[in-house]
Amino acid sequence: MSVPEVNRELCIGCGVCASLCPDVFEIDSEGKAVVREGTDCESAGCCQDAADSCPVGAITL
């Protein structure tokens, strides 16, 4: 099971990851991206797109 990580220091809270891959990413109350608990990139199928689209490279797989 592949779980992505979000570097919260780099994250600017633009929401691109959450819009491309809402089953895995969401924006929290601090305006930063977080990975939803219990998510799996293989079954979601959108993590790589979200990581590639992050303007600051805050997502690693």
PDB file of N, CA, C and O in Angstrom:
ATOM      1  N   MET A   1       0.846  -1.186   0.000  1.00  0.00           N
ATOM      2  CA  MET A   1       0.000   0.000   0.000  1.00  0.00           C
ATOM      3  C   MET A   1       0.886   1.243   0.000  1.00  0.00           C
ATOM      4  O   MET A   1       1.738   1.399   0.875  1.00  0.00           O
ATOM      5  N   SER A   2       0.693   2.114  -0.962  1.00  0.00           N
ATOM      6  CA  SER A   2       1.483   3.330  -1.092  1.00  0.00           C
ATOM      7  C   SER A   2       0.738   4.506  -0.463  1.00  0.00           C
ATOM      8  O   SER A   2      -0.400   4.804  -0.825  1.00  0.00           O
ATOM      9  N   VAL A   3       1.396   5.161   0.475  1.00  0.00           N
ATOM     10  CA  VAL A   3       0.792   6.320   1.130  1.00  0.00           C
ATOM     11  C   VAL A   3       1.666   7.545   0.849  1.00  0.00           C
ATOM     12  O   VAL A   3       2.848   7.547   1.191  1.00  0.00           O
ATOM     13  N   PRO A   4       1.106   8.574   0.238  1.00  0.00           N
ATOM     14  CA  PRO A   4       1.888   9.774  -0.047  1.00  0.00           C
ATOM     15  C   PRO A   4       2.162  10.576   1.225  1.00  0.00           C
ATOM     16  O   PRO A   4       1.506  10.389   2.249  1.00  0.00           O
ATOM     17  N   GLU A   5       3.129  11.457   1.136  1.00  0.00           N
ATOM     18  CA  GLU A   5       3.432  12.364   2.238  1.00  0.00           C
ATOM     19  C   GLU A   5       3.405  13.790   1.721  1.00  0.00           C
ATOM     20  O   GLU A   5       3.809  14.066   0.591  1.00  0.00           O
ATOM     21  N   VAL A   6       2.921  14.694   2.566  1.00  0.00           N
ATOM     22  CA  VAL A   6       2.882  16.113   2.234  1.00  0.00           C
ATOM     23  C   VAL A   6       3.853  16.840   3.150  1.00  0.00           C
ATOM     24  O   VAL A   6       3.747  16.749   4.373  1.00  0.00           O
ATOM     25  N   ASN A   7       4.797  17.558   2.561  1.00  0.00           N
ATOM     26  CA  ASN A   7       5.713  18.388   3.330  1.00  0.00           C
ATOM     27  C   ASN A   7       4.966  19.686   3.643  1.00  0.00           C
ATOM     28  O   ASN A   7       4.806  20.547   2.778  1.00  0.00           O
ATOM     29  N   ARG A   8       4.517  19.810   4.882  1.00  0.00           N
ATOM     30  CA  ARG A   8       3.681  20.945   5.267  1.00  0.00           C
ATOM     31  C   ARG A   8       4.450  22.266   5.271  1.00  0.00           C
ATOM     32  O   ARG A   8       3.841  23.333   5.196  1.00  0.00           O
ATOM     33  N   GLU A   9       5.765  22.207   5.356  1.00  0.00           N
ATOM     34  CA  GLU A   9       6.553  23.437   5.286  1.00  0.00           C
ATOM     35  C   GLU A   9       6.569  23.987   3.867  1.00  0.00           C
ATOM     36  O   GLU A   9       6.623  25.200   3.669  1.00  0.00           O
ATOM     37  N   LEU A  10       6.524  23.100   2.883  1.00  0.00           N
ATOM     38  CA  LEU A  10       6.506  23.524   1.486  1.00  0.00           C
ATOM     39  C   LEU A  10       5.102  23.849   0.995  1.00  0.00           C
ATOM     40  O   LEU A  10       4.925  24.722   0.145  1.00  0.00           O
ATOM     41  N   CYS A  11       4.107  23.151   1.527  1.00  0.00           N
ATOM     42  CA  CYS A  11       2.728  23.283   1.044  1.00  0.00           C
ATOM     43  C   CYS A  11       2.238  24.725   1.159  1.00  0.00           C
ATOM     44  O   CYS A  11       2.388  25.371   2.197  1.00  0.00           O
ATOM     45  N   ILE A  12       1.644  25.213   0.062  1.00  0.00           N
ATOM     46  CA  ILE A  12       1.080  26.568   0.055  1.00  0.00           C
ATOM     47  C   ILE A  12      -0.447  26.542   0.115  1.00  0.00           C
ATOM     48  O   ILE A  12      -1.091  27.591   0.081  1.00  0.00           O
ATOM     49  N   GLY A  13      -1.023  25.342   0.205  1.00  0.00           N
ATOM     50  CA  GLY A  13      -2.470  25.218   0.360  1.00  0.00           C
ATOM     51  C   GLY A  13      -3.270  25.597  -0.868  1.00  0.00           C
ATOM     52  O   GLY A  13      -4.404  26.061  -0.752  1.00  0.00           O
ATOM     53  N   CYS A  14      -2.692  25.405  -2.048  1.00  0.00           N
ATOM     54  CA  CYS A  14      -3.389  25.803  -3.279  1.00  0.00           C
ATOM     55  C   CYS A  14      -4.590  24.920  -3.588  1.00  0.00           C
ATOM     56  O   CYS A  14      -5.519  25.359  -4.268  1.00  0.00           O
ATOM     57  N   GLY A  15      -4.587  23.680  -3.099  1.00  0.00           N
ATOM     58  CA  GLY A  15      -5.727  22.791  -3.287  1.00  0.00           C
ATOM     59  C   GLY A  15      -5.707  21.968  -4.563  1.00  0.00           C
ATOM     60  O   GLY A  15      -6.665  21.246  -4.838  1.00  0.00           O
ATOM     61  N   VAL A  16      -4.646  22.058  -5.346  1.00  0.00           N
ATOM     62  CA  VAL A  16      -4.580  21.288  -6.587  1.00  0.00           C
ATOM     63  C   VAL A  16      -4.667  19.791  -6.292  1.00  0.00           C
ATOM     64  O   VAL A  16      -5.394  19.073  -6.979  1.00  0.00           O
ATOM     65  N   CYS A  17      -3.944  19.313  -5.292  1.00  0.00           N
ATOM     66  CA  CYS A  17      -3.961  17.885  -4.974  1.00  0.00           C
ATOM     67  C   CYS A  17      -5.354  17.421  -4.568  1.00  0.00           C
ATOM     68  O   CYS A  17      -5.809  16.355  -4.984  1.00  0.00           O
ATOM     69  N   ALA A  18      -6.027  18.229  -3.753  1.00  0.00           N
ATOM     70  CA  ALA A  18      -7.367  17.864  -3.299  1.00  0.00           C
ATOM     71  C   ALA A  18      -8.381  17.880  -4.438  1.00  0.00           C
ATOM     72  O   ALA A  18      -9.332  17.098  -4.432  1.00  0.00           O
ATOM     73  N   SER A  19      -8.190  18.753  -5.404  1.00  0.00           N
ATOM     74  CA  SER A  19      -9.125  18.787  -6.531  1.00  0.00           C
ATOM     75  C   SER A  19      -8.858  17.653  -7.510  1.00  0.00           C
ATOM     76  O   SER A  19      -9.795  17.122  -8.106  1.00  0.00           O
ATOM     77  N   LEU A  20      -7.588  17.271  -7.687  1.00  0.00           N
ATOM     78  CA  LEU A  20      -7.250  16.174  -8.597  1.00  0.00           C
ATOM     79  C   LEU A  20      -7.463  14.799  -7.972  1.00  0.00           C
ATOM     80  O   LEU A  20      -7.762  13.834  -8.675  1.00  0.00           O
ATOM     81  N   CYS A  21      -7.312  14.712  -6.668  1.00  0.00           N
ATOM     82  CA  CYS A  21      -7.338  13.420  -5.982  1.00  0.00           C
ATOM     83  C   CYS A  21      -8.054  13.547  -4.627  1.00  0.00           C
ATOM     84  O   CYS A  21      -7.432  13.368  -3.579  1.00  0.00           O
ATOM     85  N   PRO A  22      -9.349  13.851  -4.647  1.00  0.00           N
ATOM     86  CA  PRO A  22     -10.071  14.125  -3.398  1.00  0.00           C
ATOM     87  C   PRO A  22     -10.239  12.923  -2.469  1.00  0.00           C
ATOM     88  O   PRO A  22     -10.521  13.097  -1.283  1.00  0.00           O
ATOM     89  N   ASP A  23     -10.071  11.713  -2.990  1.00  0.00           N
ATOM     90  CA  ASP A  23     -10.169  10.537  -2.128  1.00  0.00           C
ATOM     91  C   ASP A  23      -8.931  10.366  -1.252  1.00  0.00           C
ATOM     92  O   ASP A  23      -8.960   9.629  -0.266  1.00  0.00           O
ATOM     93  N   VAL A  24      -7.840  11.049  -1.612  1.00  0.00           N
ATOM     94  CA  VAL A  24      -6.581  10.899  -0.880  1.00  0.00           C
ATOM     95  C   VAL A  24      -6.187  12.174  -0.140  1.00  0.00           C
ATOM     96  O   VAL A  24      -5.705  12.108   0.990  1.00  0.00           O
ATOM     97  N   PHE A  25      -6.388  13.337  -0.767  1.00  0.00           N
ATOM     98  CA  PHE A  25      -5.936  14.602  -0.178  1.00  0.00           C
ATOM     99  C   PHE A  25      -7.106  15.500   0.201  1.00  0.00           C
ATOM    100  O   PHE A  25      -8.162  15.476  -0.431  1.00  0.00           O
ATOM    101  N   GLU A  26      -6.892  16.287   1.243  1.00  0.00           N
ATOM    102  CA  GLU A  26      -7.849  17.321   1.627  1.00  0.00           C
ATOM    103  C   GLU A  26      -7.072  18.484   2.222  1.00  0.00           C
ATOM    104  O   GLU A  26      -5.915  18.339   2.615  1.00  0.00           O
ATOM    105  N   ILE A  27      -7.714  19.624   2.282  1.00  0.00           N
ATOM    106  CA  ILE A  27      -7.108  20.806   2.898  1.00  0.00           C
ATOM    107  C   ILE A  27      -7.654  20.904   4.322  1.00  0.00           C
ATOM    108  O   ILE A  27      -8.865  20.885   4.537  1.00  0.00           O
ATOM    109  N   ASP A  28      -6.744  21.009   5.289  1.00  0.00           N
ATOM    110  CA  ASP A  28      -7.167  21.033   6.692  1.00  0.00           C
ATOM    111  C   ASP A  28      -7.519  22.436   7.165  1.00  0.00           C
ATOM    112  O   ASP A  28      -7.510  23.387   6.382  1.00  0.00           O
ATOM    113  N   SER A  29      -7.824  22.555   8.435  1.00  0.00           N
ATOM    114  CA  SER A  29      -8.254  23.838   9.004  1.00  0.00           C
ATOM    115  C   SER A  29      -7.144  24.890   9.002  1.00  0.00           C
ATOM    116  O   SER A  29      -7.418  26.080   9.157  1.00  0.00           O
ATOM    117  N   GLU A  30      -5.899  24.457   8.828  1.00  0.00           N
ATOM    118  CA  GLU A  30      -4.771  25.387   8.750  1.00  0.00           C
ATOM    119  C   GLU A  30      -4.488  25.809   7.316  1.00  0.00           C
ATOM    120  O   GLU A  30      -3.561  26.579   7.064  1.00  0.00           O
ATOM    121  N   GLY A  31      -5.292  25.303   6.368  1.00  0.00           N
ATOM    122  CA  GLY A  31      -5.112  25.659   4.971  1.00  0.00           C
ATOM    123  C   GLY A  31      -3.997  24.905   4.268  1.00  0.00           C
ATOM    124  O   GLY A  31      -3.502  25.341   3.229  1.00  0.00           O
ATOM    125  N   LYS A  32      -3.603  23.778   4.834  1.00  0.00           N
ATOM    126  CA  LYS A  32      -2.533  22.957   4.254  1.00  0.00           C
ATOM    127  C   LYS A  32      -3.108  21.608   3.830  1.00  0.00           C
ATOM    128  O   LYS A  32      -4.102  21.139   4.384  1.00  0.00           O
ATOM    129  N   ALA A  33      -2.465  20.998   2.841  1.00  0.00           N
ATOM    130  CA  ALA A  33      -2.895  19.682   2.378  1.00  0.00           C
ATOM    131  C   ALA A  33      -2.505  18.611   3.386  1.00  0.00           C
ATOM    132  O   ALA A  33      -1.438  18.671   3.998  1.00  0.00           O
ATOM    133  N   VAL A  34      -3.376  17.644   3.545  1.00  0.00           N
ATOM    134  CA  VAL A  34      -3.114  16.467   4.372  1.00  0.00           C
ATOM    135  C   VAL A  34      -3.602  15.239   3.618  1.00  0.00           C
ATOM    136  O   VAL A  34      -4.453  15.327   2.732  1.00  0.00           O
ATOM    137  N   VAL A  35      -3.048  14.099   3.988  1.00  0.00           N
ATOM    138  CA  VAL A  35      -3.468  12.829   3.407  1.00  0.00           C
ATOM    139  C   VAL A  35      -4.573  12.260   4.281  1.00  0.00           C
ATOM    140  O   VAL A  35      -4.420  12.156   5.498  1.00  0.00           O
ATOM    141  N   ARG A  36      -5.675  11.897   3.665  1.00  0.00           N
ATOM    142  CA  ARG A  36      -6.790  11.298   4.403  1.00  0.00           C
ATOM    143  C   ARG A  36      -6.353   9.958   4.994  1.00  0.00           C
ATOM    144  O   ARG A  36      -5.635   9.195   4.347  1.00  0.00           O
ATOM    145  N   GLU A  37      -6.782   9.678   6.208  1.00  0.00           N
ATOM    146  CA  GLU A  37      -6.428   8.422   6.861  1.00  0.00           C
ATOM    147  C   GLU A  37      -6.995   7.234   6.106  1.00  0.00           C
ATOM    148  O   GLU A  37      -8.118   7.274   5.604  1.00  0.00           O
ATOM    149  N   GLY A  38      -6.195   6.172   6.034  1.00  0.00           N
ATOM    150  CA  GLY A  38      -6.648   4.936   5.429  1.00  0.00           C
ATOM    151  C   GLY A  38      -6.726   4.943   3.922  1.00  0.00           C
ATOM    152  O   GLY A  38      -7.365   4.072   3.332  1.00  0.00           O
ATOM    153  N   THR A  39      -6.083   5.919   3.280  1.00  0.00           N
ATOM    154  CA  THR A  39      -6.136   5.975   1.821  1.00  0.00           C
ATOM    155  C   THR A  39      -4.997   5.175   1.200  1.00  0.00           C
ATOM    156  O   THR A  39      -3.971   4.927   1.832  1.00  0.00           O
ATOM    157  N   ASP A  40      -5.200   4.786  -0.029  1.00  0.00           N
ATOM    158  CA  ASP A  40      -4.234   3.971  -0.753  1.00  0.00           C
ATOM    159  C   ASP A  40      -4.115   4.494  -2.174  1.00  0.00           C
ATOM    160  O   ASP A  40      -5.101   4.546  -2.910  1.00  0.00           O
ATOM    161  N   CYS A  41      -2.906   4.880  -2.555  1.00  0.00           N
ATOM    162  CA  CYS A  41      -2.681   5.454  -3.879  1.00  0.00           C
ATOM    163  C   CYS A  41      -2.966   4.480  -5.010  1.00  0.00           C
ATOM    164  O   CYS A  41      -3.456   4.885  -6.065  1.00  0.00           O
ATOM    165  N   GLU A  42      -2.666   3.203  -4.808  1.00  0.00           N
ATOM    166  CA  GLU A  42      -2.904   2.242  -5.882  1.00  0.00           C
ATOM    167  C   GLU A  42      -4.382   2.185  -6.249  1.00  0.00           C
ATOM    168  O   GLU A  42      -4.732   2.191  -7.429  1.00  0.00           O
ATOM    169  N   SER A  43      -5.239   2.130  -5.251  1.00  0.00           N
ATOM    170  CA  SER A  43      -6.674   2.038  -5.546  1.00  0.00           C
ATOM    171  C   SER A  43      -7.249   3.381  -5.999  1.00  0.00           C
ATOM    172  O   SER A  43      -8.196   3.414  -6.785  1.00  0.00           O
ATOM    173  N   ALA A  44      -6.689   4.479  -5.514  1.00  0.00           N
ATOM    174  CA  ALA A  44      -7.195   5.800  -5.907  1.00  0.00           C
ATOM    175  C   ALA A  44      -6.812   6.135  -7.339  1.00  0.00           C
ATOM    176  O   ALA A  44      -7.617   6.682  -8.093  1.00  0.00           O
ATOM    177  N   GLY A  45      -5.578   5.805  -7.711  1.00  0.00           N
ATOM    178  CA  GLY A  45      -5.121   6.015  -9.076  1.00  0.00           C
ATOM    179  C   GLY A  45      -4.847   7.454  -9.490  1.00  0.00           C
ATOM    180  O   GLY A  45      -4.720   7.738 -10.681  1.00  0.00           O
ATOM    181  N   CYS A  46      -4.755   8.364  -8.528  1.00  0.00           N
ATOM    182  CA  CYS A  46      -4.568   9.772  -8.883  1.00  0.00           C
ATOM    183  C   CYS A  46      -3.412  10.439  -8.140  1.00  0.00           C
ATOM    184  O   CYS A  46      -3.164  11.629  -8.335  1.00  0.00           O
ATOM    185  N   CYS A  47      -2.714   9.709  -7.308  1.00  0.00           N
ATOM    186  CA  CYS A  47      -1.652  10.307  -6.489  1.00  0.00           C
ATOM    187  C   CYS A  47      -0.508  10.867  -7.320  1.00  0.00           C
ATOM    188  O   CYS A  47       0.004  11.947  -7.027  1.00  0.00           O
ATOM    189  N   GLN A  48      -0.107  10.140  -8.352  1.00  0.00           N
ATOM    190  CA  GLN A  48       1.004  10.616  -9.172  1.00  0.00           C
ATOM    191  C   GLN A  48       0.639  11.925  -9.861  1.00  0.00           C
ATOM    192  O   GLN A  48       1.464  12.836  -9.940  1.00  0.00           O
ATOM    193  N   ASP A  49      -0.592  12.024 -10.362  1.00  0.00           N
ATOM    194  CA  ASP A  49      -1.036  13.276 -10.988  1.00  0.00           C
ATOM    195  C   ASP A  49      -1.001  14.422  -9.988  1.00  0.00           C
ATOM    196  O   ASP A  49      -0.578  15.530 -10.318  1.00  0.00           O
ATOM    197  N   ALA A  50      -1.446  14.153  -8.769  1.00  0.00           N
ATOM    198  CA  ALA A  50      -1.444  15.190  -7.739  1.00  0.00           C
ATOM    199  C   ALA A  50      -0.020  15.619  -7.413  1.00  0.00           C
ATOM    200  O   ALA A  50       0.261  16.813  -7.306  1.00  0.00           O
ATOM    201  N   ALA A  51       0.880  14.655  -7.256  1.00  0.00           N
ATOM    202  CA  ALA A  51       2.277  14.972  -6.946  1.00  0.00           C
ATOM    203  C   ALA A  51       2.927  15.755  -8.085  1.00  0.00           C
ATOM    204  O   ALA A  51       3.641  16.730  -7.852  1.00  0.00           O
ATOM    205  N   ASP A  52       2.670  15.319  -9.320  1.00  0.00           N
ATOM    206  CA  ASP A  52       3.246  16.006 -10.476  1.00  0.00           C
ATOM    207  C   ASP A  52       2.698  17.418 -10.643  1.00  0.00           C
ATOM    208  O   ASP A  52       3.385  18.286 -11.181  1.00  0.00           O
ATOM    209  N   SER A  53       1.480  17.657 -10.194  1.00  0.00           N
ATOM    210  CA  SER A  53       0.823  18.953 -10.381  1.00  0.00           C
ATOM    211  C   SER A  53       1.070  19.934  -9.235  1.00  0.00           C
ATOM    212  O   SER A  53       0.730  21.112  -9.341  1.00  0.00           O
ATOM    213  N   CYS A  54       1.656  19.454  -8.150  1.00  0.00           N
ATOM    214  CA  CYS A  54       1.917  20.333  -7.003  1.00  0.00           C
ATOM    215  C   CYS A  54       2.938  21.399  -7.431  1.00  0.00           C
ATOM    216  O   CYS A  54       4.052  21.055  -7.826  1.00  0.00           O
ATOM    217  N   PRO A  55       2.574  22.680  -7.358  1.00  0.00           N
ATOM    218  CA  PRO A  55       3.470  23.733  -7.849  1.00  0.00           C
ATOM    219  C   PRO A  55       4.744  23.915  -7.029  1.00  0.00           C
ATOM    220  O   PRO A  55       5.708  24.515  -7.504  1.00  0.00           O
ATOM    221  N   VAL A  56       4.751  23.403  -5.810  1.00  0.00           N
ATOM    222  CA  VAL A  56       5.943  23.558  -4.965  1.00  0.00           C
ATOM    223  C   VAL A  56       6.619  22.218  -4.644  1.00  0.00           C
ATOM    224  O   VAL A  56       7.570  22.178  -3.864  1.00  0.00           O
ATOM    225  N   GLY A  57       6.138  21.137  -5.233  1.00  0.00           N
ATOM    226  CA  GLY A  57       6.748  19.825  -5.022  1.00  0.00           C
ATOM    227  C   GLY A  57       6.639  19.323  -3.609  1.00  0.00           C
ATOM    228  O   GLY A  57       7.563  18.684  -3.106  1.00  0.00           O
ATOM    229  N   ALA A  58       5.525  19.599  -2.951  1.00  0.00           N
ATOM    230  CA  ALA A  58       5.355  19.229  -1.542  1.00  0.00           C
ATOM    231  C   ALA A  58       4.911  17.784  -1.331  1.00  0.00           C
ATOM    232  O   ALA A  58       4.890  17.317  -0.192  1.00  0.00           O
ATOM    233  N   ILE A  59       4.558  17.068  -2.391  1.00  0.00           N
ATOM    234  CA  ILE A  59       4.030  15.702  -2.266  1.00  0.00           C
ATOM    235  C   ILE A  59       5.080  14.700  -2.741  1.00  0.00           C
ATOM    236  O   ILE A  59       5.617  14.812  -3.843  1.00  0.00           O
ATOM    237  N   THR A  60       5.357  13.728  -1.890  1.00  0.00           N
ATOM    238  CA  THR A  60       6.229  12.616  -2.268  1.00  0.00           C
ATOM    239  C   THR A  60       5.448  11.326  -2.152  1.00  0.00           C
ATOM    240  O   THR A  60       4.570  11.180  -1.301  1.00  0.00           O
ATOM    241  N   LEU A  61       5.786  10.390  -3.027  1.00  0.00           N
ATOM    242  CA  LEU A  61       5.097   9.093  -3.032  1.00  0.00           C
ATOM    243  C   LEU A  61       6.028   8.000  -2.558  1.00  0.00           C
ATOM    244  O   LEU A  61       5.630   6.837  -2.493  1.00  0.00           O
TER     245      LEU A  61
END
